Amino acid sequence: MRRIITFIIFLSLFVGFSQTKELDSLSIKLGFETTDSLKVETSLKIIEHLFEIKDFNLAQQYIKASEKLSSDINYQPGKAKITYYKALIYAEKSDYINAMDGYTKAKAMFNQLSDTLNIAKVNNSIGLIEIERGNYSKGLQYSLSAIRELEKRGLKHELKSAYASLGKAYYKINNVDKAIEYNLKALDIQEQLNDDIGAGTSSLQLAELYSQVKEHRKAIEFYEKVLSSAKGKTDSIQSEILPKLGGEYLKFNDYENATKYLLQGLNLNRKNKNEANLLVTLNNLGGLNLSQNYLRTAEQQLLEAGRIARKLKNQNELLKNYGLMKSLDSSKRNFARAFVWQRRYYTLKDSLEKKGSNPITKSISISENDLGLNFDKVAPKKESTSVSLGQNDTINESEDKLKKFKLFFYILLGILAIVCAFLVLIYLRRNSNLKYTQELEEKNLKIQLQNEAFVEQTKHLENINNVKDKLFSIISHDLKDSLSSINGFIDLLKDGSLSREEFDNLIPELSENANNASLLLFNLLNWSKSQMQSLKPSPSLFDVQEVFEEKIKLIDQRLESKGIELIDHSLRDFAYADRSMIEIVVQNLLANALKFSRKGDTITISNHISNGSCIISIADTGIGISKHNIEKLFKSSTYTTMGTNNEKGTGLGLSICKELVELNGGKIWVESSVNVGSTFYVQLPKSKPNE
């Protein structure tokens, strides 16, 4: 009768709650079991499956039915496993008190059954709870004691959680090598089991660990791994990873990748108003701009980062911020402020190092003897065998002890007075030494900062000297040739050596030399100013079509003399930039198009709007540029080639164009094919950046 009732209970549960093929199969098997102990074992498999899919409510119903059946037939293995699963569910619901009570009872039952595998499982579960609660030493001991048995049995699900918890625990106690070892093991099993969430967590922790030990290549590898798996998911993962990944690329001076990831992180974290990740982004962006000598931008970003760090009380990022501010003010030769940042940096660093000496951060050592499955058994207490003395003897002995104690107390008091006086003297001497040492350190720091300033000033003077040499070299060759040619024409005209017809024929060449000299002077002036860092834009709204019209007039005669057609597709549109600078850019690009076009070629000018920006294009059907030479165009101030009529150049034109466009917040690029032609594009803003 009892078996029939049990069968009905289990069958009704499965009719109402069976959800998967595996559960259906187990439910059928459960219905036809003929032995009560087999029914319990089948029910335990169902409970295990339900626990894995996190259906705890249904699992508890099976636990209740199985617990009653195990008690009725006194089936000890069933009782032990049911107690263990009840504890697991308590742990999942963060009810650690009932969970620990259940684990303790289950372990005692498994010990009676000599079931080492389930003892190991219980130890691993206890270790997970202890690590979660911050009891790292205890948690490590429980988890490590279970590892051998779990590895021997190849239980991947249990090993996955054990390795991940050990990696987390060793990370918390600053044992980096062990943390890396167990996180790698956890990641391997997580990938085998297709556990994307666990693999992402382990990869992120590995990236931070490798960054901590300055293995930045590996840190980048794991950050990018997490980032690629996070695409299409919530922004929270990307907003955390992007600033850190950009910071890792910055360690290698890979400014292009650092800029890409940091700007993405900046936009995402400003959009989500995530101040913690924004702080990391701004610090790294400040360091990036400082490395590239964009000091004003770096200062704005670092000052904002400092305010956020103080608001969030993020001491590590604040320490980094102090170091960057010190470097920034040193670069600006503001040594008084740089010294203040340096002092704040070392004060905070000392404070953090003192906090880091907390015992929890020290490595925990566990011997092999303490890793048995039952290391936590309490040894029985020995019974006391001492015998009390008689009352009279006790009183006499107490009086003698009191006298001796008084004598000892007076002696100790005298010694204490001597020691106190000695300590006061030591303290005063130490304070005097500390004050002297601090003054000496401050003087040394000031000298160091001044030396750095002298080195930077020397480098700046060398750069200016190089600019001067380059300027004189160009003036003495290219400008001299153009002016000499013009002077020659004038002398011939003075002497009357030229007829009117000859003079008319030479006018285009004279105009060509005058235009070349004018453009060369424009380029030389602006190039030298940019090299000396004194070229500053004065932006305003202007009509792009007007600039085209003015510059076309300057080359009309040269177009006619070379037999080149100019097609004007320009439209009335406004850009926000320094008009005089953009005029120089357009003049250079038109001169280049004319220089490298042949008779019968065409030059087409146009402009349009794209993504809120003004795009200017100057296209020609001339001789084009090879891929190898395109790479040299904007990077070198010495690269030049002869034109189709052997026109000379200085190599400064495109370098100046790039400098002027970027000063105005724009971009310049080229698309070209040999013997097909070239198209130069200039992108300019249409309004102020803050609008």
C-alpha positions in Angstrom: 0.0 0.0 0.0 2.9 2.4 0.9 4.5 1.9 -2.5 1.3 2.6 -4.3 0.9 5.9 -2.4 4.5 6.9 -3.1 4.0 6.1 -6.8 0.9 8.3 -6.9 2.7 11.2 -5.2 5.6 11.2 -7.7 3.4 10.6 -10.7 1.2 13.6 -9.8 4.2 15.8 -9.4 5.4 14.9 -12.8 2.1 15.3 -14.5 1.9 18.9 -13.2 5.5 20.0 -13.6 7.4 17.9 -16.1 9.2 20.4 -18.5 11.9 18.7 -20.5 12.6 15.4 -22.3 15.0 14.4 -19.6 12.5 15.0 -16.9 9.9 13.1 -18.9 12.2 10.2 -19.2 13.0 10.2 -15.5 9.3 10.5 -14.6 8.5 7.4 -16.6 11.3 5.6 -15.0 10.2 6.7 -11.5 6.7 5.5 -12.1 7.8 1.9 -12.9 10.5 1.5 -10.2 9.7 -1.5 -8.1 12.2 -0.8 -5.2 11.8 2.2 -2.8 15.6 2.9 -2.7 15.6 3.0 -6.5 12.7 5.4 -6.5 14.8 7.7 -4.1 17.8 7.5 -6.4 15.7 8.4 -9.5 14.1 11.2 -7.6 17.5 12.5 -6.6 18.5 12.7 -10.3 15.4 14.7 -11.0 16.3 17.1 -8.1 19.8 17.4 -9.4 18.5 18.3 -12.9 16.0 20.8 -11.5 18.8 22.4 -9.4 20.9 22.8 -12.5 18.1 24.6 -14.4 17.4 26.7 -11.2 13.8 25.5 -10.7 14.2 25.5 -6.9 10.4 25.5 -6.1 9.8 22.3 -8.0 13.0 20.8 -6.6 11.8 21.4 -3.1 8.6 19.5 -3.7 10.6 16.5 -4.9 12.9 16.9 -1.8 9.9 16.8 0.5 8.5 13.6 -1.1 11.9 11.9 -1.3 12.8 12.9 2.3 9.6 11.2 3.6 10.3 8.0 1.6 13.9 7.8 2.7 12.9 8.2 6.3 10.2 5.5 6.0 12.6 2.9 4.6 15.6 4.4 6.6 17.7 4.8 3.4 20.8 6.6 4.7 22.4 7.6 1.3 19.1 9.2 0.3 18.9 11.1 3.6 22.4 12.4 3.2 22.0 13.6 -0.4 18.6 15.2 0.3 20.1 17.1 3.2 22.9 18.3 0.9 20.5 19.5 -1.8 18.4 21.3 0.8 21.5 23.2 1.9 22.4 24.0 -1.8 19.0 25.6 -2.3 19.4 27.6 1.0 22.8 28.8 -0.3 21.3 29.9 -3.7 18.8 31.9 -1.7 21.6 33.5 0.3 20.3 31.9 3.5 23.8 31.0 4.7 22.9 30.1 8.3 20.6 27.2 7.2 22.9 26.3 4.3 25.9 25.9 6.7 23.8 23.9 9.1 22.7 21.6 6.3 26.2 21.1 4.9 27.5 20.2 8.4 24.7 17.5 8.8 25.2 16.2 5.3 29.0 15.9 5.7 28.5 13.9 9.0 26.2 11.5 7.1 28.6 11.1 4.2 31.4 10.4 6.7 29.4 7.6 8.2 28.9 6.2 4.7 32.6 6.7 3.8 31.4 8.6 0.7 34.5 10.6 -0.2 33.1 12.1 -3.4 30.1 13.7 -1.7 32.3 14.8 1.2 34.4 16.7 -1.4 31.3 18.2 -2.9 30.2 19.4 0.5 33.6 20.9 1.2 33.6 22.7 -2.1 30.1 24.2 -1.3 31.2 25.3 2.1 34.3 26.9 0.5 32.1 28.8 -1.9 30.1 30.3 1.0 33.1 31.2 3.1 34.8 32.9 0.1 31.6 34.8 -0.7 31.4 36.0 3.0 35.0 37.2 2.9 36.5 34.3 5.0 39.2 33.7 2.5 41.6 31.6 4.6 38.8 29.2 5.6 37.2 29.2 2.2 40.5 28.4 0.5 41.1 25.4 2.8 37.7 23.9 2.2 37.9 24.4 -1.6 41.5 23.1 -1.9 40.6 20.1 0.1 37.9 19.2 -2.4 39.9 19.9 -5.6 41.8 16.6 -5.7 38.8 14.4 -5.4 36.8 16.5 -7.9 39.7 16.4 -10.4 40.1 12.7 -10.0 36.4 12.1 -10.8 36.5 14.7 -13.7 33.4 16.6 -12.4 33.4 19.7 -14.6 30.4 21.5 -13.1 31.8 21.3 -9.5 35.4 22.1 -10.7 34.1 25.1 -12.6 32.7 26.7 -9.5 35.7 25.6 -7.3 38.3 27.0 -9.7 36.3 30.3 -10.1 36.0 30.8 -6.4 39.7 30.0 -5.8 40.6 32.5 -8.4 38.4 35.1 -6.8 39.8 34.3 -3.3 43.5 34.5 -4.3 42.7 37.8 -6.2 41.3 39.2 -3.0 44.4 38.3 -0.9 46.8 39.6 -3.6 48.3 36.3 -4.5 48.4 37.1 -8.2 50.1 34.0 -9.5 47.6 31.6 -7.9 44.7 33.9 -9.0 45.9 33.7 -12.6 46.4 29.9 -12.4 42.9 29.1 -11.1 41.1 31.7 -13.3 42.8 30.1 -16.4 41.6 26.6 -15.2 38.1 28.0 -14.6 38.0 29.7 -18.0 39.0 26.4 -19.7 36.1 24.5 -18.2 33.6 27.4 -18.7 34.4 27.4 -22.4 33.9 23.7 -22.6 30.5 24.0 -20.9 29.5 27.0 -23.0 29.2 29.1 -19.8 29.4 32.6 -21.5 28.7 34.6 -18.3 31.3 32.7 -16.2 33.9 32.9 -19.1 33.3 36.6 -19.3 33.9 37.1 -15.6 37.1 35.0 -15.6 38.4 36.7 -18.7 37.8 40.1 -17.1 39.6 39.1 -13.9 42.5 37.7 -15.9 42.8 40.9 -17.9 43.0 42.9 -14.6 45.5 40.5 -13.1 47.8 40.6 -16.2 47.5 44.4 -16.1 48.5 44.4 -12.4 51.7 42.4 -13.2 52.4 44.6 -16.2 51.8 41.9 -18.8 49.9 44.4 -20.9 49.8 42.3 -24.1 47.9 39.5 -22.3 45.7 42.1 -20.6 44.7 43.5 -24.0 44.0 39.9 -25.3 41.6 39.2 -22.5 40.0 42.7 -22.5 39.3 42.3 -26.2 38.0 38.8 -25.6 35.4 40.2 -23.1 34.6 43.1 -25.4 33.9 40.9 -28.5 31.6 38.7 -26.4 29.8 41.8 -25.1 28.9 43.2 -28.5 25.1 43.4 -28.9 24.6 43.0 -25.1 24.1 45.7 -22.5 26.3 48.8 -22.4 27.5 48.1 -18.9 30.2 45.6 -19.9 31.5 47.8 -22.7 31.5 50.9 -20.6 33.8 49.2 -18.1 36.1 47.5 -20.6 36.6 50.3 -23.2 38.5 52.7 -20.8 40.7 49.9 -19.4 41.5 48.6 -22.9 42.4 52.1 -24.1 44.6 52.5 -21.1 46.5 49.2 -21.9 47.2 50.4 -25.5 48.4 53.7 -24.0 51.1 51.7 -22.2 52.6 50.8 -25.6 52.2 54.4 -27.0 49.7 53.0 -29.5 47.9 56.3 -29.6 45.6 55.3 -32.5 44.0 52.3 -30.7 44.1 54.1 -27.4 42.2 57.1 -28.8 39.6 54.9 -30.5 38.7 52.9 -27.4 38.9 55.8 -25.0 36.7 58.0 -27.1 34.1 55.2 -27.4 34.3 54.7 -23.6 33.9 58.5 -23.0 30.8 58.8 -25.2 29.2 55.6 -23.7 29.9 56.6 -20.1 28.7 60.2 -20.5 25.6 58.8 -22.1 25.0 56.3 -19.3 26.1 58.8 -16.6 28.5 56.2 -15.2 30.9 58.2 -13.1 33.1 55.3 -11.9 34.0 54.3 -15.5 34.0 57.9 -16.7 36.7 58.6 -14.1 39.0 55.8 -15.5 38.3 57.1 -19.1 39.2 60.8 -18.2 42.4 59.8 -16.4 43.5 57.7 -19.4 42.5 60.4 -21.9 44.4 63.0 -19.9 47.5 60.8 -20.0 47.0 60.3 -23.8 46.7 64.0 -24.6 49.6 64.8 -22.2 51.8 62.3 -24.2 50.8 64.0 -27.4 51.5 67.5 -25.9 47.8 68.6 -26.1 48.2 70.2 -22.8 45.0 72.3 -22.6 42.8 69.3 -23.4 44.7 67.1 -21.0 44.3 69.7 -18.2 40.5 69.9 -18.7 40.1 66.1 -18.6 42.4 65.6 -15.6 40.7 68.3 -13.6 37.3 66.7 -14.2 38.7 63.3 -13.3 40.1 64.7 -10.1 36.7 66.1 -9.0 35.0 62.7 -9.7 37.7 60.7 -7.9 37.3 62.8 -4.8 33.5 62.6 -5.0 33.6 58.8 -5.4 36.5 58.5 -2.9 38.4 56.3 -5.4 41.9 56.5 -3.9 43.7 54.5 -6.6 42.4 56.7 -9.5 43.1 59.8 -7.4 46.7 58.7 -7.0 47.0 58.3 -10.7 45.4 61.7 -11.3 48.0 63.4 -8.9 50.8 61.8 -10.9 49.5 63.0 -14.2 48.8 66.5 -12.9 52.4 66.7 -11.7 53.6 65.8 -15.2 51.2 68.2 -16.8 52.4 71.2 -14.7 56.0 70.2 -15.2 55.4 70.3 -19.0 53.9 73.8 -18.6 56.9 74.8 -16.5 54.6 75.6 -13.6 57.0 74.0 -11.0 55.3 75.4 -7.9 52.1 73.6 -8.7 53.9 70.5 -9.9 55.6 70.3 -6.5 52.2 70.5 -4.8 50.9 67.6 -6.9 54.1 65.6 -6.2 53.7 66.0 -2.5 50.0 65.0 -2.6 51.0 62.0 -4.7 53.5 60.6 -2.2 51.3 61.4 0.8 48.4 59.4 -0.7 50.7 56.6 -1.9 52.1 56.2 1.6 48.5 56.1 3.0 47.5 53.4 0.5 50.6 51.3 1.2 49.8 51.4 4.9 46.3 50.2 4.2 47.7 47.5 1.9 49.6 46.0 4.8 46.3 44.8 6.2 46.6 41.1 7.1 43.8 40.2 4.7 46.0 41.2 1.7 48.9 38.9 2.8 49.3 35.6 1.2 47.7 32.7 3.1 49.8 29.5 3.4 48.0 26.2 3.8 50.1 23.1 4.3 49.4 19.7 2.6 48.6 18.2 6.0 45.7 20.7 6.4 44.0 19.7 3.1 42.4 16.4 4.1 38.7 16.0 3.5 38.0 16.0 7.3 40.5 18.6 8.3 37.7 20.4 10.2 37.1 17.7 12.8 37.5 18.9 16.4 39.9 16.9 18.5 38.3 15.7 21.8 39.2 17.7 24.9 41.3 16.0 27.5 39.8 15.8 31.0 41.5 18.0 33.6 43.5 16.0 36.2 44.5 18.9 38.5 43.7 18.7 42.2 42.8 21.8 44.3 44.8 22.7 47.5 43.4 23.0 50.9 41.7 26.3 52.0 44.4 27.3 54.6 47.3 26.6 52.4 45.6 28.7 49.7 45.2 31.7 52.0 48.9 31.7 53.1 50.1 31.2 49.5 47.9 34.2 48.4 49.4 36.5 51.1 53.0 35.6 49.9 52.0 36.2 46.3 50.5 39.6 47.2 53.7 40.8 48.8 55.8 39.6 45.9 53.4 41.3 43.5 53.7 44.6 45.3 57.5 44.5 45.2 57.4 43.5 41.5 54.9 46.3 40.8 57.1 49.1 42.3 60.1 47.8 40.4 58.1 47.7 37.2 56.8 51.2 37.8 60.4 52.5 38.2 61.5 50.8 35.0 58.5 52.2 33.2 59.4 55.8 34.2 62.9 55.3 32.9 61.6 53.8 29.6 59.1 56.7 29.2 61.8 59.3 29.6 64.0 57.5 27.1 61.2 57.2 24.6 60.5 61.0 24.8 64.1 61.7 24.0 64.0 59.3 21.1 60.8 60.9 19.8 62.2 64.4 19.9 65.4 63.3 18.2 63.4 61.5 15.5 61.1 64.5 14.8 64.2 66.7 14.3 65.7 64.1 11.9 62.4 63.8 10.0 62.1 67.5 9.6 65.6 67.8 8.2 65.0 64.8 5.9 61.7 66.3 4.6 63.4 69.7 3.8 66.2 67.9 2.0 63.7 65.9 -0.1 61.8 69.0 -1.0 65.0 70.7 -2.2 65.9 67.6 -4.2 62.5 67.5 -5.8 62.7 71.2 -6.8 66.1 70.6 -8.3 64.8 67.6 -10.2 61.8 69.6 -11.6 64.1 72.4 -12.7 66.4 70.0 -14.5 63.4 68.5 -16.3 62.4 72.0 -17.4 65.9 72.8 -18.6 65.9 69.6 -20.7 62.5 70.5 -22.2 63.6 74.0 -22.9 66.8 72.8 -24.6 64.7 70.4 -26.8 62.4 73.3 -27.7 65.3 75.5 -28.7 66.8 72.7 -30.8 63.4 72.3 -32.6 63.3 76.1 -33.3 66.9 76.0 -34.6 66.0 73.1 -37.0 63.0 75.2 -38.2 65.3 78.1 -38.8 67.8 75.9 -40.8 65.0 74.4 -42.9 63.5 77.9 -43.5 66.8 79.3 -44.7 67.5 76.3 -46.8 64.2 76.7 -48.7 64.5 80.4 -49.0 68.1 80.1 -50.4 67.0 77.6 -53.0 63.3 77.6 -54.1 62.4 81.2 -53.3 65.7 82.5 -54.7 65.0 80.7 -58.0 61.5 82.2 -58.4 62.7 85.7 -57.5 65.8 85.5 -59.7 63.6 84.5 -62.7 61.3 87.5 -62.0 64.3 89.8 -61.7 65.7 88.5 -65.0 62.5 89.4 -66.8 62.5 92.9 -65.3 66.2 93.4 -66.4 65.4 92.3 -69.9 62.4 94.7 -70.0 64.6 97.6 -68.7 67.3 97.0 -71.3 64.7 97.0 -74.1 65.9 93.5 -75.1 62.4 92.2 -75.4 59.9 93.1 -78.1 56.2 93.6 -77.2 55.3 90.3 -78.7 58.1 88.5 -76.8 57.0 90.2 -73.6 53.4 89.1 -74.1 54.6 85.5 -74.6 56.6 85.6 -71.4 53.8 87.1 -69.2 52.3 83.6 -68.4 55.7 82.3 -67.2 56.3 85.5 -65.2 52.9 85.1 -63.6 53.7 81.5 -62.8 56.9 82.5 -61.0 55.1 85.2 -59.1 52.3 82.8 -58.0 54.9 80.2 -57.0 56.8 82.8 -54.9 53.6 84.0 -53.3 52.4 80.5 -52.4 55.8 79.5 -51.2 55.9 82.6 -48.9 52.4 81.7 -47.6 53.5 78.1 -46.8 56.9 79.1 -45.3 55.2 81.6 -43.0 52.5 79.3 -41.7 54.8 76.2 -41.5 57.4 78.1 -39.4 54.6 79.5 -37.1 53.1 76.0 -36.6 56.5 74.5 -35.9 57.1 77.2 -33.2 53.6 76.6 -31.8 52.4 80.1 -32.4 49.8 79.5 -35.1 46.3 79.9 -33.6 43.0 79.9 -35.5 40.3 82.6 -35.3 37.2 80.7 -36.4 34.1 82.3 -37.8 31.3 81.4 -40.3 32.2 82.0 -43.9 30.8 81.0 -47.4 32.9 78.1 -48.9 31.8 79.1 -52.4 33.2 82.6 -52.0 36.7 81.1 -51.2 36.5 78.9 -54.3 35.7 81.9 -56.5 38.6 84.0 -55.1 41.1 81.3 -55.5 40.0 80.2 -59.1 40.7 83.8 -60.3 44.4 83.4 -59.2 44.9 80.3 -61.4 42.8 81.2 -64.5 45.8 82.2 -66.6 47.8 79.1 -65.6 44.8 76.9 -66.4 44.6 78.4 -69.8 48.3 78.1 -70.5 48.4 74.4 -69.6 45.1 73.7 -71.5 43.3 72.4 -68.4 39.5 72.7 -67.9 38.1 73.6 -64.4 34.5 72.4 -63.6 32.9 74.3 -60.7 30.2 72.4 -58.8 30.5 74.4 -55.7 27.4 75.4 -53.7 26.7 78.2 -51.3 27.3 76.7 -47.9 28.9 77.8 -44.6 31.7 76.3 -42.5 33.0 77.3 -39.1 36.8 77.8 -39.2 39.5 80.4 -39.7 38.8 81.7 -43.2 42.4 82.8 -44.0 43.7 79.3 -43.0 41.2 77.5 -45.2 42.0 79.9 -48.1 45.6 78.7 -47.8 44.5 75.1 -47.9 42.2 75.6 -50.9 45.0 77.5 -52.7 47.5 74.8 -52.1 45.2 72.0 -53.2 44.2 73.9 -56.4 47.9 74.6 -57.1 48.7 70.8 -56.6 45.8 69.8 -58.9 47.1 72.2 -61.6 50.7 71.1 -61.1 50.0 67.4 -61.7 47.5 67.7 -64.5 48.3 67.4 -68.2 46.9 69.2 -71.2 43.3 68.1 -71.7 42.8 67.1 -68.1 40.0 68.5 -65.9 39.9 69.8 -62.3 36.5 69.6 -60.5 35.7 71.5 -57.3 32.6 70.8 -55.2 31.3 70.9 -51.6 28.4 69.1 -49.7 27.1 68.3 -46.2 27.7 65.0 -44.5 26.8 64.1 -40.9 26.6 67.7 -40.0 30.0 68.6 -41.5 31.0 70.6 -44.5 33.0 68.4 -47.0 35.2 70.2 -49.6 36.6 68.2 -52.6 39.1 69.1 -55.3 39.5 66.3 -57.9 41.7 66.1 -61.0 42.2 63.7 -63.8 46.0 64.1 -63.7 48.9 61.6 -63.2 47.7 60.4 -59.8 49.7 59.2 -56.8 51.0 55.7 -56.1 49.9 53.9 -52.8 53.5 54.0 -51.6 53.7 57.8 -52.0 50.2 58.4 -50.5 51.6 57.3 -47.2 54.3 60.1 -47.3 52.0 63.0 -48.3 50.9 64.3 -44.9 53.7 62.8 -42.7 56.8 64.5 -44.2 57.6 68.1 -44.7 60.4 67.2 -47.2 58.6 65.0 -49.7 58.1 66.7 -53.2 57.9 65.7 -56.8 58.1 67.6 -60.1 54.9 68.7 -61.9 53.9 67.7 -65.4 55.7 70.9 -66.7 58.6 70.3 -64.3 57.2 72.7 -61.8 59.1 72.7 -58.5 57.7 72.4 -54.9 59.0 72.7 -51.4 57.2 69.7 -49.9 55.5 71.9 -47.3 52.1 72.4 -49.0 50.2 69.3 -47.8 52.0 69.3 -44.4 50.7 72.9 -43.9 47.2 71.9 -45.1 47.0 69.0 -42.6 48.2 71.3 -39.8 45.7 74.1 -40.6 42.8 71.8 -41.1 43.4 70.0 -37.8 43.8 73.3 -36.0 40.3 74.1 -37.1 38.9 70.7 -35.8 38.7 69.1 -39.3 40.2 66.2 -41.3 42.0 66.0 -44.7 42.5 62.8 -46.8 43.1 61.8 -50.4 41.9 59.1 -52.7 44.1 58.5 -55.8 45.0 56.1 -58.6 48.0 56.3 -60.9 47.1 57.8 -64.3 43.5 58.1 -63.2 43.7 61.2 -61.0 43.4 62.3 -57.4 40.7 63.7 -55.1 41.5 65.6 -52.0 38.8 65.9 -49.3 38.6 68.5 -46.4 36.0 68.0 -43.7 35.2 71.1 -41.6 32.7 71.8 -38.8 29.6 73.8 -39.5 29.3 75.3 -36.0 31.1 75.6 -32.7 31.9 72.2 -31.1 29.8 73.0 -28.0 26.8 73.7 -30.2 
